[in-house]
Amino acid sequence: MRSPRLAALELRRFGRGKLPMAALIAVLLLPLLYGALYLCSFWDPYSRLDRIPAALVNADEGATADGRRIAAGDEIAGKLLDSEVFDWHEVSDARAREGVEDGTYYLSLTMPEDFSRRIASSSGDSPETSALRVRTNDANNYIVGQISRSVFSEVRNAASTDASRTFLDRIFISFSDIHDATEKAAEGAEELKDGVGKAKKGSKDLADGLKDAKSGSTRLSGGISKLHTGAGELRTGSRQVAEGTQQLADKVNGVAEDVRPYLKNDGRNIRNTARLVADSSRAVRHNLDLLVKAAPGTSALAHASAEELAGIHRTRCEEADPDDPDDPACPALQRAKVTAADVAAVADDVETLVKDADGDLKTMRDQLKKLEKQADELAARGPRLEEDLEFAVGRINELNSGAHKVSKGAASLYTGLTEAKTGSAELDSGVGRLKKGAGDLDGGLYRLSGGSEELAAGLGEGVEKIPDYDEQDRDRRTSVMSDPVQLAARSLHEAPNYGTGFAPYFIPLSLWVGAMVAYMIIQPMNRRALAAGGSAWRIALAGWLPVASIGLLQVGALMSVLHLGLGLQTARAAGTVGFLALVTCCFAAIIQWLNARFGAAGRILVLAVLMLQLTSAGGTYPVQTSPGFFNAVHPFLPMSYVVDALRRLITGGGLGPVWQAVAVLVAFTAGALALTALSARRRQVWTLDRLHPELSL
């Protein structure tokens, strides 16, 4: 009978009842429960760190540095509360201690009272180191303590970087300030050098000038004496002027007192009277012009009228009928004749006056015109005459006050010149001493000139050696020096979560367990074939194929749940499934041989081999971190190659380890089947040990 048929017969017997079928289903699902549940339990634990209760104690009292309020504790506490790392509870220090001890909190973070003050001290004269206090309890959970140390290390680095930035920024600002100050000092030294050179020249000129100053001081003394005499005369004259202005002011003020009532009450009458005078002057000037024009003609007319009246009188009265001498009109004509003669005489006089007094009439006309203008002005200013009076009185009083001040100043000038006359003699003596001092100054400035040149050169060299950073350059250098080394981490083939990283370890583990349990219900070698004396290879294959077939089903179920249920993404899905098929076939062959060769003891050996593979495969920590024994057995166990190959198939990377693992697994499979065949041949010979085994499971 061929091996596949024997394998089918072995599997067919599980369909004869409910319990065998249930056992077969349990075998199929066992790797799924083992691998999927285990991976699911910690698929992505870091995404759920916000569920871990932690105590946060913010006792920081804050600080002030350079006029700026610093509250580093509040800043860090706010960032932690907003983060998704741990379930933070702000409590007191005592409650945090108690909570970490009794397991209420897995850990606590404390920012002490002087946290901000110590950070701010980095920019002061006495910098101090601050500290974040972390309290953990490994009796609660060891892994949480390890995670917290990593998290708080980042918090500490961030706080240290901020403090370093403040300190270094102040240093770079100080460099810039020193550079600017030194640059100004260098400019000042250069100006000092130029100034000293000018001063040296000036000192020589001063010495030469002081030679002439002595004779000048003598002339100054004589001039001051003359000024003293003139000041005396000025004092006398100004006093007389002050007395005169005082008299004028007294007189004006007296007149103002008399006139003020009239101006106050009769301003309108003055205006009307002035207008009347202006109108009268205008009329007289007009009539005077008419008189000048009409005078010559009037004289001739007057003479003509007088002669005519004389002729009428002569005709009617003197040459009339002698018999009628008493004409009643004659007396009237007589008077009219006399009057006409008088008028003619007056007209002659007026004409003579107009001809002879033309200059006087012109002067009179100009005076009338001036009177008219002044009367108009008086009429316009009439209502304001009181104000003008007050203004004039005020100006006169100011003049009087100024005259008295001049008089007082002249007296002070006289007194001062008296003192100056005495001081001029002292000046003459002082000029002599200045002359000697100027010589000493010239010598000192010569030495100062040499020193100022050295100072300017030294400061100029110092400016070039002192760095000067602008704001952008200062920020860049502060960032570099506060955090000089940064981690440029880049994962070539990054696993998206914790579960994906451990899948290469737990998937082969579950397949080994699945094959191990399968051989608990399936015989490693078919008894019928053994009893019939069949071929050893046929017996080995007949015992291997059922478990290998179950393993393939286990692989399909496990990978389906991991992909669809947990979201496992593999870089090479088909390659992963194919490789796991080879893995389960290899594990089935190895476990078959251990059970076939050692019988009941083989089941214990299967567990022992599993433990060796788990501890030496490098599935969690690199195998190099394990003791030497595990490094020694690592290359000789199949799971070592399976784990490395699955990492490349799931997360990506070169396929070299995959092909190496394929070769190793094929070799292990072929070798295990050959050993099983050898064991089958030996099992065809019955011995007392087989009839009565010392141990049975």
C-alpha positions as CSV (number, residue, x, y, z in Angstrom):
1,M,0.0,0.0,0.0
2,R,1.4,3.4,-0.9
3,S,2.3,6.1,1.6
4,P,-0.4,8.7,0.6
5,R,-3.1,6.0,1.0
6,L,-1.8,5.0,4.4
7,A,-1.8,8.7,5.4
8,A,-5.3,9.1,4.2
9,L,-6.4,6.0,6.1
10,E,-4.7,7.4,9.3
11,L,-6.7,10.7,8.9
12,R,-9.9,8.9,7.9
13,R,-10.2,7.2,11.3
14,F,-10.8,10.7,13.0
15,G,-14.1,10.8,11.2
16,R,-15.5,7.8,12.9
17,G,-16.8,9.6,15.9
18,K,-17.4,13.0,17.5
19,L,-14.5,12.9,19.9
20,P,-11.8,12.0,17.2
21,M,-13.2,14.8,15.0
22,A,-13.1,17.3,17.9
23,A,-9.5,16.2,18.7
24,L,-8.5,16.8,15.0
25,I,-10.2,20.2,15.0
26,A,-8.4,21.1,18.3
27,V,-5.1,20.1,16.8
28,L,-5.8,22.4,13.8
29,L,-6.8,25.3,16.0
30,L,-4.1,24.9,18.7
31,P,-1.3,26.8,16.8
32,L,-3.9,29.5,16.0
33,L,-4.8,29.9,19.7
34,Y,-1.2,29.7,20.8
35,G,0.3,32.1,18.2
36,A,-2.6,34.5,17.5
37,L,-3.7,34.9,21.1
38,Y,-0.1,35.4,22.3
39,L,0.6,38.0,19.6
40,C,-2.8,39.7,20.1
41,S,-2.1,40.1,23.8
42,F,0.9,42.4,23.1
43,W,0.4,43.3,19.5
44,D,1.1,47.0,20.1
45,P,1.5,47.6,23.8
46,Y,3.3,51.0,23.3
47,S,0.1,52.4,21.7
48,R,-1.7,51.7,25.0
49,L,0.8,53.2,27.4
50,D,-1.8,56.0,28.2
51,R,-3.7,53.3,30.2
52,I,-0.9,52.9,32.7
53,P,-1.6,55.0,35.8
54,A,1.3,57.3,36.8
55,A,1.6,60.0,39.4
56,L,2.8,63.5,38.5
57,V,4.0,65.8,41.3
58,N,4.6,69.4,40.2
59,A,6.0,71.2,43.3
60,D,8.0,73.7,41.1
61,E,7.6,77.3,42.4
62,G,8.9,78.9,39.3
63,A,11.7,81.5,39.0
64,T,12.6,84.8,37.3
65,A,15.6,85.3,35.1
66,D,16.5,88.4,33.1
67,G,13.1,89.9,33.9
68,R,11.4,86.8,32.3
69,R,9.1,84.5,34.3
70,I,10.2,80.8,34.0
71,A,7.9,77.9,35.0
72,A,9.6,74.8,33.7
73,G,7.6,72.5,35.9
74,D,4.3,73.8,34.5
75,E,5.6,73.5,31.0
76,I,6.8,69.9,31.3
77,A,3.6,69.0,33.3
78,G,1.4,70.4,30.5
79,K,3.3,68.5,27.8
80,L,3.1,65.3,29.7
81,L,-0.7,65.7,30.4
82,D,-1.2,66.4,26.7
83,S,0.9,63.4,25.6
84,E,-0.3,59.9,25.1
85,V,2.4,58.4,27.4
86,F,0.9,57.1,30.7
87,D,-2.3,58.0,32.4
88,W,-1.0,60.9,34.5
89,H,-2.6,61.9,37.8
90,E,-1.5,65.1,39.4
91,V,-1.1,64.3,43.1
92,S,0.9,65.4,46.1
93,D,4.3,63.9,46.8
94,A,3.1,61.9,49.8
95,R,0.2,60.4,47.7
96,A,2.7,59.6,44.9
97,R,4.9,57.7,47.3
98,E,2.0,55.8,48.8
99,G,0.6,55.0,45.3
100,V,3.8,53.6,43.9
101,E,4.3,51.5,47.0
102,D,0.8,50.0,47.1
103,G,0.5,49.6,43.3
104,T,-2.0,52.3,42.6
105,Y,0.6,53.9,40.3
106,Y,3.3,52.1,38.4
107,L,5.6,55.1,38.7
108,S,5.8,58.7,39.7
109,L,7.6,61.8,38.3
110,T,8.4,64.7,40.7
111,M,9.5,68.2,39.7
112,P,11.0,69.7,43.0
113,E,10.3,73.2,44.3
114,D,13.6,74.7,43.0
115,F,13.3,73.0,39.5
116,S,12.9,76.3,37.6
117,R,15.3,78.2,39.8
118,R,18.1,75.8,39.1
119,I,17.4,75.8,35.4
120,A,17.3,79.6,35.4
121,S,20.6,79.7,37.3
122,S,22.4,78.5,34.1
123,S,22.1,82.1,32.8
124,G,23.4,83.5,36.1
125,D,26.6,83.7,38.0
126,S,26.2,80.5,39.9
127,P,24.7,77.8,37.7
128,E,23.2,74.7,39.4
129,T,22.0,71.3,38.1
130,S,18.3,70.5,38.4
131,A,16.8,67.0,38.6
132,L,13.6,65.2,37.7
133,R,12.8,62.6,40.4
134,V,11.5,59.3,39.0
135,R,10.2,56.7,41.4
136,T,9.4,53.1,40.2
137,N,8.6,49.8,41.8
138,D,9.7,46.7,40.0
139,A,7.5,44.7,42.3
140,N,4.6,46.2,40.4
141,N,6.0,45.6,36.9
142,Y,9.6,45.5,35.7
143,I,8.9,46.3,32.1
144,V,7.1,49.6,33.0
145,G,10.1,50.7,34.9
146,Q,12.3,50.1,31.8
147,I,9.8,52.0,29.5
148,S,9.6,54.9,32.0
149,R,13.4,55.2,32.1
150,S,13.4,55.6,28.3
151,V,10.6,58.1,28.3
152,F,12.0,60.2,31.1
153,S,15.4,60.2,29.5
154,E,13.8,62.1,26.6
155,V,12.1,64.5,29.0
156,R,15.4,65.1,30.8
157,N,17.2,65.7,27.5
158,A,14.6,68.2,26.4
159,A,14.7,70.1,29.7
160,S,18.5,70.0,29.6
161,T,18.6,71.3,26.1
162,D,16.3,74.2,26.9
163,A,18.4,75.2,29.9
164,S,21.6,74.9,27.8
165,R,20.1,77.1,25.1
166,T,19.4,79.8,27.7
167,F,22.9,79.6,29.1
168,L,24.7,79.4,25.7
169,D,22.5,82.2,24.2
170,R,23.6,84.5,27.0
171,I,27.3,83.5,26.3
172,F,27.0,84.3,22.6
173,I,25.2,87.6,23.4
174,S,28.1,88.4,25.8
175,F,30.6,87.6,23.0
176,S,28.7,90.1,20.7
177,D,28.6,92.7,23.5
178,I,32.3,92.3,24.2
179,H,33.0,92.5,20.5
180,D,31.0,95.7,20.1
181,A,32.5,97.2,23.3
182,T,36.0,96.3,22.2
183,E,35.3,97.7,18.7
184,K,34.1,100.9,20.2
185,A,37.1,101.0,22.5
186,A,39.4,100.5,19.4
187,E,37.6,103.3,17.7
188,G,38.0,105.4,20.8
189,A,41.7,104.5,21.1
190,E,42.1,105.5,17.4
191,E,40.4,108.8,18.2
192,L,42.5,109.1,21.3
193,K,45.6,108.7,19.3
194,D,44.5,111.4,16.9
195,G,43.4,113.6,19.8
196,V,46.7,113.1,21.6
197,G,48.5,114.2,18.4
198,K,46.4,117.2,18.1
199,A,46.8,117.9,21.8
200,K,50.5,117.7,21.5
201,K,50.5,120.3,18.8
202,G,48.0,122.3,20.8
203,S,50.3,122.1,23.9
204,K,53.1,123.6,21.9
205,D,50.8,126.3,20.6
206,L,49.6,126.9,24.1
207,A,53.2,127.4,25.4
208,D,53.8,129.8,22.6
209,G,50.5,131.6,23.2
210,L,51.2,131.9,26.9
211,K,54.3,134.0,26.1
212,D,52.0,136.6,24.6
213,A,49.4,136.1,27.3
214,K,51.7,137.8,29.9
215,S,51.8,141.1,28.0
216,G,48.1,140.7,27.2
217,S,47.2,140.3,30.9
218,T,48.9,143.7,31.6
219,R,46.9,145.3,28.9
220,L,43.8,143.6,30.2
221,S,44.4,145.1,33.6
222,G,44.6,148.6,32.1
223,G,41.5,148.0,30.0
224,I,39.6,146.9,33.1
225,S,40.5,150.0,34.9
226,K,39.1,152.1,32.0
227,L,36.0,149.9,32.0
228,H,35.7,150.5,35.8
229,T,35.7,154.3,35.2
230,G,33.1,154.0,32.4
231,A,31.0,151.7,34.5
232,G,30.9,154.4,37.2
233,E,29.6,156.9,34.6
234,L,27.1,154.4,33.3
235,R,25.8,153.8,36.8
236,T,25.3,157.5,37.4
237,G,23.6,158.0,34.0
238,S,21.3,155.0,34.3
239,R,20.2,156.1,37.7
240,Q,19.2,159.5,36.3
241,V,17.3,157.9,33.5
242,A,15.5,155.7,36.0
243,E,14.6,158.8,38.0
244,G,13.3,160.5,34.8
245,T,11.2,157.5,33.8
246,Q,9.8,157.3,37.2
247,Q,8.6,160.9,37.0
248,L,7.2,160.3,33.5
249,A,5.4,157.2,34.8
250,D,4.0,159.0,37.8
251,K,2.7,161.9,35.6
252,V,1.2,159.6,33.0
253,N,-0.5,157.4,35.6
254,G,-1.9,160.6,37.2
255,V,-3.3,161.9,33.9
256,A,-4.6,158.4,33.1
257,E,-6.5,158.4,36.4
258,D,-8.2,161.7,35.4
259,V,-8.9,160.8,31.8
260,R,-9.9,157.2,32.4
261,P,-13.5,158.0,33.7
262,Y,-14.2,160.2,30.6
263,L,-13.0,157.6,28.1
264,K,-14.9,154.9,29.9
265,N,-18.3,156.7,29.7
266,D,-18.0,159.1,26.7
267,G,-16.3,156.9,24.1
268,R,-19.3,156.9,21.9
269,N,-19.7,160.7,22.2
270,I,-16.1,161.2,21.3
271,R,-16.6,159.0,18.2
272,N,-19.7,161.0,17.1
273,T,-18.0,164.4,17.7
274,A,-14.9,163.2,15.8
275,R,-17.2,162.2,12.9
276,L,-18.9,165.6,13.0
277,V,-15.5,167.3,12.9
278,A,-14.4,165.1,10.0
279,D,-17.6,166.0,8.1
280,S,-17.3,169.7,8.8
281,S,-13.7,169.7,7.7
282,R,-14.7,167.9,4.5
283,A,-17.5,170.5,3.8
284,V,-15.3,173.5,4.5
285,R,-12.5,172.1,2.3
286,H,-15.1,171.6,-0.5
287,N,-16.6,175.2,-0.1
288,L,-13.1,176.6,0.0
289,D,-12.4,175.0,-3.4
290,L,-15.7,176.6,-4.7
291,L,-14.6,180.0,-3.3
292,V,-11.4,179.9,-5.2
293,K,-13.1,179.0,-8.4
294,A,-16.0,181.4,-8.1
295,A,-14.2,184.5,-6.6
296,P,-13.0,186.2,-9.9
297,G,-16.4,186.0,-11.6
298,T,-18.3,187.1,-8.6
299,S,-16.2,190.4,-8.3
300,A,-17.0,191.4,-11.9
301,L,-20.7,190.5,-11.4
302,A,-20.8,192.5,-8.2
303,H,-19.4,195.6,-10.0
304,A,-21.8,195.2,-12.9
305,S,-24.7,194.9,-10.5
306,A,-23.5,198.0,-8.5
307,E,-23.2,200.1,-11.6
308,E,-26.6,199.0,-12.8
309,L,-28.2,199.9,-9.5
310,A,-26.4,203.2,-9.5
311,G,-27.7,203.9,-13.0
312,I,-31.3,203.0,-12.0
313,H,-31.0,205.3,-8.9
314,R,-29.6,208.1,-11.0
315,T,-32.4,207.7,-13.6
316,R,-35.3,207.5,-11.2
317,C,-34.1,209.7,-8.4
318,E,-31.4,212.1,-9.5
319,E,-32.6,212.8,-13.0
320,A,-36.3,212.5,-12.4
321,D,-39.0,215.2,-12.8
322,P,-38.2,217.9,-10.3
323,D,-42.0,218.2,-9.8
324,D,-42.0,214.7,-8.3
325,P,-39.0,214.4,-6.1
326,D,-40.5,212.2,-3.5
327,D,-40.5,208.8,-5.3
328,P,-41.1,206.2,-2.6
329,A,-38.6,203.8,-4.2
330,C,-35.6,206.2,-4.0
331,P,-34.6,205.5,-0.4
332,A,-34.6,201.8,-1.1
333,L,-32.7,202.2,-4.3
334,Q,-30.2,204.4,-2.4
335,R,-29.6,201.6,0.1
336,A,-29.4,199.0,-2.6
337,K,-26.9,201.1,-4.5
338,V,-24.7,201.5,-1.4
339,T,-25.0,197.9,-0.6
340,A,-24.1,196.8,-4.1
341,A,-21.1,199.0,-4.0
342,D,-20.1,197.5,-0.7
343,V,-20.6,194.0,-2.1
344,A,-18.5,194.9,-5.1
345,A,-15.8,196.1,-2.8
346,V,-16.0,193.0,-0.7
347,A,-15.8,190.9,-3.9
348,D,-12.7,192.7,-4.9
349,D,-11.2,192.0,-1.6
350,V,-12.1,188.3,-1.8
351,E,-10.7,188.1,-5.3
352,T,-7.5,189.9,-4.1
353,L,-7.4,187.5,-1.1
354,V,-7.8,184.5,-3.3
355,K,-5.1,185.6,-5.7
356,D,-2.6,186.8,-3.1
357,A,-3.2,183.9,-0.5
358,D,-3.2,180.9,-2.8
359,G,-0.3,179.3,-0.8
360,D,-2.1,179.9,2.5
361,L,-5.4,178.5,1.1
362,K,-3.5,175.4,-0.1
363,T,-2.0,175.0,3.4
364,M,-5.4,175.5,4.9
365,R,-6.8,172.9,2.5
366,D,-4.1,170.4,3.5
367,Q,-4.7,171.0,7.2
368,L,-8.4,170.6,6.7
369,K,-7.7,167.3,4.9
370,K,-5.4,166.2,7.7
371,L,-7.9,167.2,10.3
372,E,-10.5,165.2,8.4
373,K,-8.3,162.1,8.4
374,Q,-7.4,162.5,12.1
375,A,-11.0,163.0,13.0
376,D,-12.0,159.8,11.1
377,E,-9.2,157.9,12.9
378,L,-10.4,159.3,16.2
379,A,-14.0,158.3,15.4
380,A,-12.8,154.8,14.5
381,R,-10.7,154.5,17.7
382,G,-13.2,156.3,20.0
383,P,-14.7,153.1,21.5
384,R,-11.2,151.7,22.1
385,L,-9.5,154.8,23.5
386,E,-9.7,153.4,27.0
387,E,-7.9,150.2,25.9
388,D,-5.2,152.3,24.1
389,L,-4.8,154.4,27.2
390,E,-4.2,151.3,29.3
391,F,-1.8,149.9,26.8
392,A,0.2,153.2,26.7
393,V,0.2,153.4,30.5
394,G,1.4,149.8,30.7
395,R,4.3,150.4,28.2
396,I,5.4,153.5,30.1
397,N,5.4,151.5,33.3
398,E,7.4,148.7,31.6
399,L,9.9,151.4,30.4
400,N,10.2,152.7,34.0
401,S,10.7,149.1,35.3
402,G,13.4,148.4,32.7
403,A,15.1,151.7,33.4
404,H,15.4,150.7,37.1
405,K,16.7,147.3,36.2
406,V,19.3,148.9,33.9
407,S,20.3,151.1,36.8
408,K,20.6,148.2,39.1
409,G,22.6,146.2,36.5
410,A,24.9,149.1,36.0
411,A,25.6,149.2,39.7
412,S,26.3,145.5,39.7
413,L,28.6,145.9,36.6
414,Y,30.5,148.6,38.5
415,T,30.9,146.3,41.5
416,G,32.0,143.4,39.3
417,L,34.5,145.5,37.4
418,T,35.9,146.5,40.8
419,E,36.5,142.8,41.6
420,A,37.8,142.2,38.0
421,K,40.3,144.9,38.5
422,T,41.7,143.0,41.5
423,G,41.5,139.7,39.6
424,S,43.4,140.9,36.6
425,A,46.5,141.2,38.7
426,E,46.0,137.6,39.9
427,L,45.5,136.6,36.3
428,D,48.8,138.0,35.3
429,S,50.5,135.9,38.0
430,G,48.5,132.8,37.0
431,V,49.5,133.1,33.3
432,G,53.1,132.8,34.4
433,R,52.3,129.5,36.2
434,L,50.4,128.3,33.1
435,K,53.4,129.0,30.9
436,K,55.5,126.6,33.0
437,G,52.7,124.0,33.2
438,A,52.4,124.1,29.4
439,G,56.0,123.0,29.1
440,D,55.3,120.1,31.4
441,L,52.1,119.2,29.4
442,D,54.0,119.1,26.1
443,G,56.5,116.5,27.6
444,G,53.7,114.3,29.0
445,L,51.7,114.4,25.8
446,Y,54.7,113.1,23.9
447,R,54.8,110.0,26.1
448,L,51.0,109.6,25.9
449,S,51.1,109.7,22.1
450,G,53.3,106.6,22.0
451,G,51.1,104.7,24.4
452,S,47.9,105.6,22.6
453,E,49.3,104.2,19.4
454,E,50.1,100.9,21.1
455,L,46.6,100.8,22.7
456,A,44.9,101.4,19.3
457,A,46.9,98.7,17.6
458,G,46.2,96.2,20.4
459,L,42.5,96.8,20.5
460,G,42.3,96.6,16.8
461,E,43.9,93.1,16.9
462,G,41.6,92.1,19.8
463,V,38.4,93.0,17.8
464,E,39.4,90.6,15.1
465,K,39.8,87.8,17.6
466,I,36.5,88.3,19.4
467,P,33.6,86.6,17.6
468,D,30.5,88.7,16.7
469,Y,27.3,86.7,16.1
470,D,24.1,88.0,14.6
471,E,20.8,86.7,15.9
472,Q,20.5,84.0,13.2
473,D,24.0,82.8,13.7
474,R,23.6,82.9,17.5
475,D,20.5,80.8,17.3
476,R,22.2,78.2,15.1
477,R,25.3,78.0,17.3
478,T,23.2,77.8,20.4
479,S,21.1,74.9,18.9
480,V,24.3,73.0,18.0
481,M,26.1,73.5,21.3
482,S,23.0,72.8,23.5
483,D,22.4,69.6,21.5
484,P,25.7,68.8,19.7
485,V,24.9,65.2,18.9
486,Q,21.6,64.2,17.4
487,L,20.4,60.7,16.6
488,A,19.6,60.4,12.9
489,A,17.8,57.1,13.2
490,R,16.5,55.4,10.1
491,S,15.2,51.9,10.0
492,L,15.7,50.2,6.6
493,H,12.8,47.8,7.1
494,E,10.8,49.1,10.1
495,A,8.2,46.9,11.8
496,P,5.1,49.0,12.4
497,N,4.4,47.6,15.9
498,Y,5.5,45.3,18.6
499,G,3.5,42.3,17.4
500,T,4.9,42.5,13.9
501,G,8.4,42.5,15.3
502,F,7.8,39.4,17.4
503,A,5.7,37.5,14.8
504,P,8.8,35.8,13.3
505,Y,9.4,34.3,16.8
506,F,5.9,33.2,17.8
507,I,4.7,31.9,14.5
508,P,7.3,29.0,14.3
509,L,6.8,28.4,18.0
510,S,3.0,27.9,17.5
511,L,3.7,25.6,14.5
512,W,6.1,23.5,16.5
513,V,3.5,23.2,19.3
514,G,0.9,22.3,16.7
515,A,3.0,19.5,15.3
516,M,3.9,18.3,18.8
517,V,0.2,18.0,19.8
518,A,-0.7,16.4,16.4
519,Y,1.7,13.5,17.2
520,M,0.0,13.1,20.5
521,I,-3.1,11.7,18.6
522,I,-1.4,10.5,15.5
523,Q,1.1,7.6,15.5
524,P,4.6,8.6,14.2
525,M,4.7,5.3,12.3
526,N,1.7,3.4,10.9
527,R,1.2,0.2,12.9
528,R,-0.4,-1.6,10.1
529,A,2.5,-0.9,7.8
530,L,4.9,-2.0,10.5
531,A,3.0,-5.2,11.0
532,A,2.8,-5.9,7.3
533,G,6.5,-5.4,7.0
534,G,6.3,-2.5,4.5
535,S,9.1,-0.4,3.2
536,A,10.8,1.8,5.9
537,W,10.5,4.9,3.7
538,R,6.9,4.2,3.0
539,I,6.3,3.8,6.7
540,A,8.1,7.1,7.5
541,L,6.2,9.0,4.8
542,A,2.9,7.5,5.9
543,G,3.4,8.8,9.4
544,W,4.7,12.2,8.3
545,L,2.1,13.2,5.6
546,P,-0.9,13.4,7.9
547,V,0.8,15.8,10.3
548,A,2.3,17.7,7.5
549,S,-1.2,18.1,5.9
550,I,-2.6,19.2,9.2
551,G,0.4,21.7,9.5
552,L,-0.5,23.2,6.1
553,L,-4.0,23.8,7.3
554,Q,-2.6,25.3,10.6
555,V,-0.5,27.7,8.5
556,G,-3.5,28.8,6.5
557,A,-5.7,29.3,9.5
558,L,-3.0,31.1,11.5
559,M,-1.9,33.5,8.8
560,S,-5.5,34.3,7.9
561,V,-6.3,35.3,11.4
562,L,-3.1,37.3,11.9
563,H,-3.7,39.2,8.6
564,L,-7.4,39.7,8.8
565,G,-7.9,39.8,12.6
566,L,-4.7,41.6,13.9
567,G,-3.7,43.4,10.7
568,L,-0.3,41.7,10.1
569,Q,1.2,43.0,6.9
570,T,4.0,41.1,5.2
571,A,6.4,42.4,2.7
572,R,6.3,39.1,0.8
573,A,2.9,37.4,1.5
574,A,3.2,34.4,-0.9
575,G,6.8,33.8,0.1
576,T,5.9,33.9,3.8
577,V,3.1,31.3,3.4
578,G,5.2,29.0,1.2
579,F,8.1,29.2,3.6
580,L,5.9,28.4,6.6
581,A,4.6,25.4,4.7
582,L,8.2,24.2,4.5
583,V,8.7,25.0,8.2
584,T,5.7,23.0,9.4
585,C,6.8,20.1,7.2
586,C,10.3,20.3,8.7
587,F,9.0,20.5,12.3
588,A,6.7,17.6,11.6
589,A,9.6,15.5,10.4
590,I,11.8,16.3,13.4
591,I,9.0,15.6,15.9
592,Q,8.1,12.4,14.1
593,W,11.6,11.1,14.4
594,L,11.9,12.0,18.1
595,N,8.7,10.2,18.8
596,A,9.5,7.2,16.5
597,R,13.0,6.8,17.8
598,F,12.6,7.4,21.5
599,G,9.0,6.5,22.0
600,A,7.4,8.0,25.1
601,A,10.7,9.7,26.1
602,G,10.6,11.4,22.7
603,R,7.7,13.6,23.8
604,I,9.9,14.9,26.6
605,L,12.7,15.4,24.1
606,V,10.4,17.4,21.8
607,L,9.7,19.8,24.7
608,A,13.4,20.0,25.5
609,V,14.3,20.8,21.9
610,L,11.6,23.4,21.9
611,M,13.1,25.1,24.9
612,L,16.6,25.0,23.4
613,Q,15.3,26.7,20.2
614,L,13.3,29.3,22.1
615,T,16.3,30.3,24.2
616,S,18.9,30.2,21.4
617,A,17.0,31.5,18.3
618,G,17.4,35.2,19.1
619,G,13.7,35.9,18.8
620,T,13.6,38.5,21.6
621,Y,17.2,39.8,22.3
622,P,20.1,39.2,20.0
623,V,21.6,35.8,20.7
624,Q,25.0,37.5,21.2
625,T,23.6,38.9,24.5
626,S,22.9,35.3,25.8
627,P,25.5,33.1,27.6
628,G,28.0,31.2,25.6
629,F,26.1,27.9,25.6
630,F,23.2,29.4,23.7
631,N,25.6,31.0,21.2
632,A,27.2,27.5,20.7
633,V,23.9,25.7,19.9
634,H,22.4,28.5,17.9
635,P,23.7,27.5,14.5
636,F,22.6,23.8,14.9
637,L,18.9,24.4,15.5
638,P,16.3,25.0,12.7
639,M,14.3,27.7,14.5
640,S,17.4,30.0,14.4
641,Y,17.2,30.1,10.6
642,V,13.4,30.2,10.6
643,V,13.3,33.4,12.7
644,D,15.9,35.2,10.6
645,A,14.2,34.2,7.3
646,L,10.7,35.2,8.6
647,R,12.0,38.7,9.5
648,R,13.1,39.2,5.9
649,L,9.9,37.9,4.5
650,I,7.6,39.9,6.9
651,T,9.4,43.2,7.2
652,G,11.5,43.1,4.0
653,G,15.2,42.9,3.2
654,G,17.6,40.8,1.3
655,L,16.6,37.1,0.6
656,G,20.0,35.6,1.4
657,P,18.9,34.4,4.9
658,V,15.7,33.0,3.4
659,W,17.4,30.8,0.9
660,Q,19.9,29.7,3.5
661,A,16.9,28.8,5.8
662,V,15.2,26.9,3.0
663,A,18.4,24.8,2.4
664,V,18.7,24.1,6.1
665,L,15.0,23.2,6.5
666,V,15.2,20.9,3.5
667,A,18.2,19.2,5.0
668,F,16.6,18.8,8.4
669,T,13.4,17.4,6.8
670,A,15.3,14.9,4.6
671,G,17.5,13.9,7.5
672,A,14.6,13.5,10.0
673,L,12.7,11.4,7.5
674,A,15.7,9.2,6.8
675,L,16.2,8.8,10.6
676,T,12.5,7.9,10.9
677,A,12.8,5.4,8.2
678,L,15.8,3.9,10.0
679,S,13.8,3.8,13.2
680,A,10.9,2.1,11.3
681,R,13.2,-0.6,10.1
682,R,14.4,-1.2,13.6
683,R,10.7,-1.2,14.8
684,Q,9.9,-4.1,12.5
685,V,12.0,-6.3,14.8
686,W,10.2,-7.0,18.1
687,T,12.1,-7.1,21.3
688,L,11.3,-7.4,25.0
689,D,11.7,-3.7,25.5
690,R,8.9,-3.1,22.9
691,L,6.7,-5.7,24.4
692,H,7.2,-4.3,27.9
693,P,8.4,-0.7,27.8
694,E,9.8,0.8,30.9
695,L,7.9,4.1,30.4
696,S,4.7,4.8,28.5
697,L,2.8,8.0,28.0
